[in-house]
């Protein structure tokens, strides 16, 4: 009896015995936690070195009268900023930016119009897409030279007007009342392609089922645009608005090449460059650059308030 029960009891004891604890898992070592930061050291270092350090130096220079050469940078407080907003010759460049701002909104309207039309089935629509986008691919210097010959006295535009009976066309670049309009029109022609592509991509991302449902409900083209397209591309409209406003303040290439800032066409950036490299007033030029940066940040903040980052539900 005992010889039989002892193996049974041993087997039962082994079955009910607590299994030995499993060895603790080894978590990721410290090296794995540090490795991602090692990959970020180089890009973060370059970002700080070539972006934030120059911006910090620019802000410091804006409070000095540095000429770009002297080893001593004499502090002048807020004198540079005061001069920007009180000197009529310097403040007038903001009025020049209004021409480009008006052209920027015209450009957005035209780009949105053509993007809406060419998003649907239209004959030779790819051909028109290429025509609209092609000017943006051309170098800005080349565009400035082309339109310089186009708008100069006796140029291409005057020759075309002569064919329709206009014997004495105006001075498109020599008349201060028309020079900024001509330059802003050139900017509209060049940059409309960028906004056109942005709008076109956003519109084509809207599901076709929404248009089919609108057709079943008898919606007009305007109602489709108002209730489907406009809400669906609201974020892109906000982005292009920021780019348009900041671009109108930072115009440089076209007026610099076509007029050199003459006849009242000096923009904010042209004047900044002149103050720094022609008049050796790096402190004042730095203050102008800081003002431009603050204006762009203010516009961005306003845009974020008007077009918050919220997902639009069209269904």
Secondary structure, DSSP 8 states (H G I E B T S, - for coil): -HHHHHHHHHHHHHHHS------------HHHHHHHHHHHHHHHHHHIIIIIHHHHHHHHHTTB---SS-S---B-TTHHHHHHHH-HHHHHHHHHHHHHHHHHHHHHHHHHHHHHHHTS--TTHHHHHHHHHHHHHS-HHHHHHHHHHHHSTTSHHHHHHHHTT-SS---TTTSHHHHHHHHHHHHHHHHHHHHHHHHHHHHHTS-HHHHHHHHHTT--HHHHIIIIIHHHTHHHHHHHHHHHHHHHHS--HHHHHHTTTTTTT--HHHHHHHHHHTS--HHHHHHHHHHHHHHHHHHHHHHHHHS-S------
